[in-house]
Amino acid sequence: MTVRNAQIAAVFDEIADLLELQGANPFRVRAYRNAARTLEAWPEEMAEWATQGRDFDALPGIGKDLAGKIGEILQRGTCAQLDRLRAQFPRGITDLLQVPGLGPRRVHALYHELGIRTPAQLLDAARAGRIRTLPGFGQASERRIAEAVAGHLERSTRWPIAHVASDVEALLAHLRAAPGVSEAMVAGSYRRRRDTVGDVDILVAAPPGHALADRLQSFDQVARVLAHGSTRASVVLRNGLQVDLRVVRPESFGAALVYFTGSKAHNIVLRGIARARRLKINEYGVYRTGGRGAGTRIAGETEASVYAAIGLPYIPPELREDHGEIEAAREGRLPVLVERADLRGDLHAHTDASDGHESLERMAQAAREAGLEYLAITDHSAGLKIAHGLDARRLLAQCEAIDRLNAGLRGITLLKGIEVEILPDGRLDLPDDVLARLDLVVGAVHSAFDLPRAKQTARILRAMDHPHFSILAHPNGRLFGTRGPCDVDMERIVRHARERGCALELNSQPERLDLFDLQCRMARDAGVPIAISSDAHRGADFRWLQYGVDQARRGWLEKGDVLNALPLGRLWKWLAATRTPGC
């Protein structure tokens, strides 16, 4: 079995979880967390490095000890340290750490005082009123825990799309290499590029009689076979993801792709249009249902032929949610969706000056290699102490370093910025005279996530009114599996951004993907520009921009709606305009 980077990262994350529960040194815990993030983002598989004899400690932030553990995990799928830690705790207790609002101390108390080992047991205890009896808890915190764990249990059946992408793409390549396969594509929510997926549907076009279920079963990440047939098969991968395979004849591939891509609501509308034209659409094609030629198949080989048969242009998969795309198609108003190649720059990235992992020079080089023309360096401000944020002195020194570097750079320009803390009262975490010296100011909430809706919204509106404010970062503040979105009035924030003349960010980090798709569309309709940003902490993270573009496409964004699709000269003018309050 080939062990992939994501599996090595999962081992390191579990070690970090168990070390936290043990009360280990925070720097030791952070080393494992950082190693996991490095491996998740690294574009080359460590299994390939092993066959090439390359040293794992060449990875940023990976020393001899962690390098040795990578080698051990590649051989065994786990490591001795994780085995030892698991023996000290009940199976599955680390799932409690994924519940928003529960840290290691609280999990420790819940386990030792109430014997709670799983999220389901935690929900039962909260509903029974047992948690409020513990020191440090109360009725209000018990209610918040019940809400958080209920949401966690609902979300835990879905995976962020980026977390399954490497396995899905590897499986596709495995199936495409089979003799007789003319096409193989992923359908379902994965193809519509939803931010999370519950399972994966794969369609393969091949003549009858090909043993593609056997081919699926031979994929090295398959853990369990659920069904095995000539045209259908289902397996569960080692990461827990269920994959359903359907084999169709090449002449029906387009119809099957429309049918299984969905969404269900979109397909219902298509079938209604077909009925009005005395046609029937199913996964095999488009057929006449009345008059001369009833039962004749008239389309199905391609998706475009299916849509054309009912009088519609091709509709991109990201739009197929029954959110007005049918009407727009009929009226010739479908958007020309933004593409990754449209992005000229990135307006949110970190270096090793705060919580990033690479230098200014390396981030500039990586951005250029990713095809970008400009990059804003936006390290954290000092208020985010866990990220070793920059105070005024260190920020101004970084600005000087950027000026020196720009003088010798070719093919990339660095912008001077900051990801400044929005304090609970809406003030920004740096003096005005310092912020005035930057090219852009990205404001972000990293604390007091549980403020009431009115106060949280007012906090953000006040920050946006600051004369140097440029972009609101990850506006909802969510982290998949860790923290739900803040309770904010997004309609009011979008309206205020339009009035103020600032932008909203669509953060492409796989754990965020924030703004949400419908909020992107709300901003687009209001004329508020969106910055699709990577929030990169290392050079490899620029590949995350594609996930942000996917989310933007679901939000109907075109190139003209995206701030960092502007050439640098026009971006400078836009940034200068944001300096005038009320513009």
C-alpha positions in Angstrom: 0.0 0.0 0.0 1.2 3.5 -0.9 1.1 5.8 2.1 0.2 9.3 0.9 1.2 12.7 2.4 -2.3 13.2 3.8 -2.0 10.0 5.8 1.3 11.0 7.3 -0.2 14.4 8.1 -3.1 12.7 9.8 -0.7 10.7 12.0 1.1 13.9 13.1 -2.2 15.6 13.8 -3.3 12.8 16.0 0.0 12.8 17.8 -0.4 16.5 18.4 -4.0 16.0 19.7 -2.9 13.3 22.2 0.1 15.4 23.3 -2.3 18.3 24.0 -4.4 16.0 26.1 -1.3 14.9 27.9 -0.4 18.5 28.7 2.9 18.3 26.7 5.1 21.3 25.9 3.2 23.6 23.5 6.2 24.0 21.2 6.4 20.2 20.8 2.7 20.1 19.9 3.2 22.9 17.4 6.1 21.1 15.7 3.8 18.2 14.9 1.0 20.6 13.7 3.4 22.5 11.5 4.8 19.3 10.1 1.3 18.1 9.2 0.5 21.3 7.4 3.7 21.1 5.5 3.0 17.6 4.3 -0.6 18.4 3.4 0.6 21.2 1.2 3.7 19.6 -0.3 3.2 18.9 -4.0 5.4 15.8 -4.1 4.6 12.6 -2.4 7.0 11.4 0.3 6.7 7.9 -1.0 8.3 9.1 -4.2 11.0 10.8 -2.2 11.7 7.5 -0.4 12.2 5.7 -3.7 14.5 8.4 -4.9 16.6 8.3 -1.7 15.9 11.9 -0.8 16.1 13.1 2.8 12.9 14.1 4.5 14.6 16.7 6.6 15.0 18.8 3.5 11.4 19.8 4.1 10.9 23.1 5.8 10.5 22.7 9.6 11.3 18.9 9.5 14.2 17.9 11.7 15.9 14.5 12.0 13.3 13.2 14.5 10.3 14.0 12.4 12.1 12.8 9.3 12.6 9.5 11.0 8.9 9.3 11.8 8.0 10.0 8.2 10.1 7.1 7.1 8.5 4.8 9.8 5.0 5.9 8.7 5.8 5.2 5.1 6.7 1.6 6.1 4.1 0.8 8.7 1.2 3.3 8.1 1.7 4.5 11.7 4.6 5.0 14.2 5.6 3.8 17.6 5.0 7.1 19.3 1.4 7.2 18.2 0.9 3.6 19.4 2.3 4.6 22.8 0.1 7.6 23.1 -3.0 5.7 22.0 -2.4 3.2 24.7 -2.8 6.0 27.3 -6.2 7.2 26.1 -9.5 5.5 25.1 -10.1 5.0 21.4 -11.6 7.9 19.6 -11.2 10.5 22.4 -9.4 12.9 20.0 -12.7 13.3 18.2 -13.7 15.5 21.1 -11.0 17.9 20.3 -12.7 18.6 16.9 -15.8 19.9 18.6 -15.8 23.8 18.5 -15.1 25.3 21.9 -13.5 22.3 23.4 -9.8 22.5 24.2 -7.5 19.9 25.8 -8.3 21.0 29.4 -12.0 20.7 28.9 -11.7 17.4 27.2 -9.5 16.2 30.0 -12.1 17.2 32.6 -15.0 15.7 30.7 -13.2 12.4 30.3 -11.9 12.1 33.9 -15.0 13.5 35.7 -17.8 12.1 33.5 -16.2 9.4 31.5 -17.1 11.0 28.2 -15.1 9.5 25.4 -17.0 10.4 22.2 -18.9 13.3 20.7 -22.2 11.3 20.9 -21.6 10.7 24.7 -20.9 14.4 25.1 -24.2 15.3 23.4 -26.1 12.9 25.6 -24.4 14.4 28.8 -25.2 18.0 27.7 -28.8 17.2 27.0 -29.1 15.5 30.4 -27.7 18.5 32.2 -24.6 16.7 33.5 -22.0 19.1 32.2 -23.1 22.1 34.1 -22.2 20.3 37.4 -18.4 20.4 36.5 -16.1 23.2 37.8 -15.5 25.7 35.1 -18.7 24.8 33.2 -22.2 26.2 33.6 -25.6 26.2 32.1 -24.7 28.6 29.3 -21.5 26.8 28.3 -23.4 23.5 28.4 -25.9 24.9 25.9 -23.1 26.1 23.7 -21.4 22.7 23.9 -24.7 20.9 23.0 -25.1 23.2 19.9 -21.5 22.8 18.9 -21.4 19.0 19.2 -24.7 18.6 17.3 -23.3 20.6 14.5 -20.0 18.7 14.6 -21.8 15.3 14.4 -23.7 16.6 11.4 -20.6 17.9 9.6 -18.4 14.9 10.4 -20.0 12.9 7.7 -18.5 15.3 5.1 -15.0 16.1 4.1 -13.5 19.4 2.9 -13.0 18.9 -0.8 -9.2 19.6 -0.6 -8.8 16.8 2.0 -10.0 14.1 -0.5 -8.7 15.6 -3.7 -5.4 13.7 -3.9 -7.1 10.3 -3.4 -9.8 11.1 -5.9 -7.5 12.3 -8.6 -5.2 9.3 -8.0 -8.2 7.0 -8.3 -9.3 8.7 -11.5 -5.8 8.2 -13.0 -5.9 4.6 -12.0 -9.3 4.0 -13.7 -8.3 5.9 -16.9 -5.3 3.7 -17.3 -7.6 0.6 -17.7 -7.8 -0.8 -21.2 -11.0 0.1 -23.0 -11.8 3.2 -20.9 -12.6 6.2 -23.1 -13.5 8.6 -20.4 -13.6 8.8 -16.6 -14.9 11.7 -14.6 -16.0 12.6 -11.1 -19.7 13.6 -10.7 -21.8 14.7 -7.8 -20.9 17.5 -5.3 -17.2 17.1 -6.0 -17.7 18.1 -9.6 -20.0 21.0 -8.6 -17.0 22.0 -6.4 -19.0 22.2 -3.1 -16.7 23.1 -0.2 -17.4 19.7 1.4 -18.3 16.2 0.0 -20.1 13.3 1.6 -19.1 10.7 -0.9 -17.8 10.5 -4.5 -19.5 9.3 -7.7 -17.2 8.3 -10.5 -18.5 7.7 -14.0 -16.5 5.6 -16.5 -17.3 5.3 -20.2 -16.4 1.8 -21.5 -18.0 -0.9 -23.7 -19.8 -3.7 -21.9 -17.8 -6.6 -20.4 -14.8 -4.6 -18.9 -13.9 -5.7 -15.4 -13.8 -2.1 -14.0 -15.1 -3.1 -10.6 -12.0 -5.3 -10.3 -9.9 -2.3 -11.4 -11.5 -0.1 -8.7 -11.0 -2.8 -6.0 -7.3 -3.0 -6.9 -6.7 0.7 -6.1 -4.2 0.8 -3.2 -6.2 3.0 -1.0 -9.3 0.8 -0.9 -10.0 -0.4 2.6 -13.4 -2.2 2.2 -15.5 -3.4 -0.7 -19.3 -2.6 -0.3 -20.6 -3.8 -3.7 -19.1 -5.4 -6.8 -21.0 -5.7 -10.1 -20.5 -5.4 -13.8 -21.7 -1.8 -14.1 -21.7 -0.7 -10.5 -19.3 -1.0 -7.6 -18.8 0.8 -4.2 -15.8 0.9 -1.9 -14.6 2.7 1.2 -11.1 4.3 1.0 -8.7 4.2 3.9 -9.6 7.8 4.7 -13.3 6.7 5.2 -14.6 8.2 2.0 -17.1 6.1 0.1 -16.6 5.9 -3.7 -19.4 4.7 -6.0 -18.4 3.6 -9.5 -20.8 3.5 -12.4 -19.9 2.2 -15.9 -21.9 3.5 -18.8 -21.7 3.1 -22.6 -19.8 5.9 -24.3 -23.0 7.0 -26.2 -24.7 7.7 -22.8 -21.7 9.3 -21.0 -23.0 12.9 -21.3 -26.5 12.1 -20.1 -25.1 10.1 -17.1 -22.7 13.0 -16.3 -25.6 15.4 -16.2 -27.7 13.0 -14.1 -25.1 12.1 -11.5 -23.5 15.6 -11.3 -26.8 17.0 -10.1 -27.9 18.8 -8.1 -31.1 17.0 -7.5 -33.0 20.4 -7.7 -31.3 21.3 -11.0 -32.2 17.9 -12.5 -35.8 18.2 -11.5 -36.1 21.5 -13.4 -34.4 19.9 -16.5 -36.9 17.0 -16.4 -39.8 19.4 -16.2 -38.5 21.4 -19.3 -38.1 18.1 -21.1 -41.7 16.9 -20.3 -43.0 20.2 -21.7 -41.2 19.4 -25.0 -42.5 15.8 -25.0 -39.1 14.5 -24.1 -37.7 12.4 -21.3 -34.2 12.8 -19.7 -32.5 10.0 -17.7 -29.0 8.8 -17.2 -29.0 7.0 -20.6 -30.0 9.9 -22.8 -32.8 12.2 -24.0 -35.8 10.4 -25.6 -38.9 11.4 -27.5 -42.1 10.4 -25.6 -44.9 11.1 -28.0 -45.9 11.3 -31.7 -43.9 9.8 -34.5 -40.6 8.5 -33.2 -41.6 8.0 -29.6 -38.8 6.2 -27.7 -36.2 7.5 -30.1 -33.0 8.6 -28.4 -32.0 12.1 -29.6 -29.1 13.1 -27.3 -26.8 11.8 -24.6 -23.2 11.4 -25.8 -22.2 14.8 -24.4 -23.6 17.1 -21.7 -23.9 19.9 -24.3 -26.2 17.7 -26.4 -28.4 17.0 -23.4 -28.9 20.7 -22.7 -29.3 21.6 -26.4 -32.0 19.0 -26.8 -34.2 21.0 -24.4 -33.2 24.4 -25.8 -30.6 25.4 -23.3 -26.9 26.3 -23.6 -24.4 24.2 -21.6 -24.5 25.2 -17.9 -21.2 24.9 -15.9 -21.4 22.3 -13.1 -20.7 24.8 -10.4 -23.9 26.6 -11.2 -26.2 23.6 -11.2 -28.0 24.3 -7.9 -31.4 25.7 -9.1 -30.3 29.1 -8.0 -31.5 30.9 -11.1 -29.1 29.3 -13.6 -31.9 27.9 -15.7 -33.5 31.3 -16.2 -30.2 32.9 -16.9 -29.4 30.2 -19.5 -32.8 30.8 -21.2 -32.2 34.6 -21.3 -28.5 34.4 -22.3 -27.3 35.8 -19.0 -25.1 33.0 -17.8 -21.9 34.4 -16.3 -18.5 33.9 -17.9 -17.0 32.4 -14.8 -13.7 33.4 -13.4 -10.8 31.0 -14.0 -7.5 30.4 -12.1 -5.6 31.9 -15.0 -7.5 35.2 -14.5 -5.7 35.8 -11.2 -2.9 38.3 -11.5 -1.9 38.3 -7.9 -2.6 37.3 -4.3 -3.5 39.8 -1.6 -3.0 37.7 1.6 0.2 35.7 2.4 2.5 35.2 5.4 6.2 34.7 5.9 8.4 33.4 8.7 8.2 36.8 10.3 4.9 35.7 11.9 3.4 32.2 11.6 4.5 31.5 8.0 7.3 29.0 7.3 9.3 30.6 4.5 11.2 33.9 3.9 10.2 36.9 1.9 12.5 35.9 -0.9 11.1 32.3 -1.0 7.5 33.5 -1.0 8.2 35.9 -3.8 9.8 33.2 -5.9 7.0 30.7 -5.2 4.4 33.3 -6.2 6.2 34.0 -9.4 6.4 30.2 -10.1 2.6 30.0 -9.5 2.1 32.5 -12.4 1.4 35.5 -10.2 2.6 39.1 -11.0 2.2 40.5 -7.5 1.9 39.4 -3.9 0.8 41.2 -0.8 2.8 40.3 2.3 0.3 40.4 5.1 1.8 38.9 8.3 -0.2 39.0 11.5 -0.1 42.0 13.8 1.1 41.7 17.4 -2.4 41.2 18.8 -2.4 37.6 17.6 0.3 36.5 20.0 0.2 32.8 19.1 1.2 33.8 15.6 4.2 35.8 16.7 2.6 38.9 15.2 4.4 42.0 14.2 4.5 45.2 16.3 5.0 48.6 14.7 8.8 48.4 14.8 9.0 44.9 13.2 6.4 45.8 10.6 8.2 49.0 9.5 11.5 47.0 9.3 9.7 44.4 7.1 8.5 47.3 4.8 12.1 48.4 4.3 13.1 44.8 3.5 10.3 44.6 0.9 11.5 47.8 -0.7 15.0 46.4 -0.9 13.8 43.1 -2.3 11.5 44.8 -4.9 14.5 46.7 -6.2 16.1 43.4 -7.4 13.0 41.3 -8.2 12.0 40.4 -11.7 8.6 39.2 -12.8 6.9 39.7 -9.4 6.2 42.8 -7.2 5.7 42.6 -3.4 3.1 44.8 -1.8 3.4 46.0 1.8 0.5 44.9 4.0 -0.6 43.5 7.3 -3.3 41.1 8.5 -4.3 43.4 11.4 -6.4 42.2 14.3 -9.9 43.6 14.6 -10.2 44.1 18.3 -13.5 43.2 20.1 -14.5 46.9 20.1 -13.7 47.3 16.3 -10.4 49.2 16.7 -7.4 48.0 14.7 -4.3 46.6 16.4 -1.8 49.1 15.0 -1.4 52.9 15.1 -2.9 54.9 12.2 0.5 56.4 11.3 1.9 52.9 10.8 -1.0 51.6 8.7 -0.8 54.7 6.5 2.6 53.6 5.3 1.3 50.3 3.9 -0.1 49.5 0.5 -3.1 47.7 1.9 -4.6 46.7 5.2 -6.3 43.3 5.6 -8.5 43.3 8.7 -9.4 40.0 10.4 -11.2 38.6 13.5 -9.3 36.0 15.4 -10.9 36.3 18.8 -14.2 36.9 20.6 -16.0 34.7 18.1 -19.0 34.3 20.3 -20.1 37.9 20.5 -23.8 38.4 20.0 -24.9 39.1 16.4 -25.4 42.8 16.8 -22.1 43.4 18.6 -20.1 41.2 16.2 -21.5 43.0 13.2 -20.9 46.4 14.7 -17.3 45.4 15.5 -16.7 44.6 11.9 -18.5 47.7 10.5 -16.4 50.0 12.8 -13.2 48.3 11.6 -14.2 48.8 7.9 -14.7 52.5 8.6 -11.0 52.9 9.4 -9.5 55.2 6.8 -6.8 52.7 5.9 -8.9 49.6 5.8 -8.8 47.7 2.4 -10.1 44.1 2.7 -12.1 42.1 5.3 -10.4 38.7 5.6 -12.3 35.4 6.0 -15.5 37.3 7.0 -17.3 34.4 8.6 -14.4 33.2 10.7 -15.2 29.5 10.3 -12.7 26.6 10.4 -14.0 23.2 9.1 -14.4 20.7 11.9 -13.2 23.2 14.5 -15.3 26.3 14.5 -18.5 27.3 12.9 -19.1 30.7 11.3 -19.6 33.8 13.5 -23.1 35.1 13.9 -22.9 38.2 11.8 -25.3 40.1 9.6 -23.6 39.5 6.2 -26.1 41.5 4.2 -25.3 44.5 6.3 -21.6 43.9 6.0 -21.8 43.6 2.2 -23.9 46.8 2.0 -21.4 48.6 4.2 -18.5 47.4 2.1 -20.2 48.9 -1.0 -20.7 52.2 0.8 -17.3 52.3 2.2 -15.5 51.2 -0.9 -13.6 48.3 0.5 -13.4 44.6 -0.5 -14.3 41.2 1.0 -12.0 38.3 0.9 -12.7 34.8 -0.4 -10.1 32.9 1.6 -9.0 29.8 -0.3 -7.4 28.0 2.6 -9.1 24.5 2.5 -10.2 24.7 6.2 -11.9 28.1 5.5 -13.2 28.6 2.0 -14.8 31.8 3.3 -16.8 33.7 1.8 -19.5 31.1 1.2 -20.8 30.7 -2.4 -24.2 32.5 -1.9 -22.4 35.4 0.0 -20.1 35.7 -3.0 -23.1 36.2 -5.2 -24.6 38.7 -2.8 -21.4 40.7 -2.9 -21.3 40.5 -6.7 -24.8 41.7 -7.0 -24.0 44.6 -4.7 -20.9 45.6 -6.7 -18.5 44.7 -3.9 -15.1 43.4 -5.2 -13.9 40.0 -4.0 -10.2 39.2 -3.3 -9.6 35.5 -3.9 -6.6 35.0 -1.6 -4.5 32.0 -0.7 -3.7 32.9 2.9 -0.4 31.1 2.1 2.0 30.2 4.9 4.5 28.5 2.6 5.1 28.6 -1.2 3.2 25.4 -1.8 0.0 27.0 -0.5 -0.5 29.1 -3.6 -2.1 26.0 -5.2 -5.0 26.6 -2.8 -6.1 29.5 -5.0 -7.8 27.0 -7.3 -10.2 26.0 -4.4 -11.0 29.7 -4.0 -11.7 30.0 -7.7 -14.0 27.0 -7.5 -15.9 28.7 -4.7 -16.0 31.9 -6.6 -17.5 30.1 -9.6 -20.2 28.7 -7.5 -20.9 32.3 -6.5 -21.3 33.3 -10.1 -18.2 35.5 -10.0 -16.7 36.7 -13.3 -13.2 38.0 -13.8 -14.4 41.6 -13.4 -15.8 40.9 -9.9 -12.4 39.8 -8.6 -10.0 42.4 -7.2 -6.8 40.5 -7.7 -7.7 39.8 -11.4 -6.8 43.5 -11.9 -3.4 44.3 -13.5 -1.1 45.9 -10.9 -1.5 49.5 -12.2 -5.3 49.4 -11.8 -4.9 47.7 -8.4 -2.7 50.6 -7.2 -5.5 53.0 -8.2 -8.2 51.0 -6.4 -6.1 50.7 -3.2 -5.4 54.5 -3.3 -9.2 55.1 -3.6 -9.9 53.1 -0.4 -7.8 55.5 1.6 -10.6 58.1 1.3 -13.2 57.5 3.9 -16.7 57.0 2.5 -15.7 56.6 -1.1 
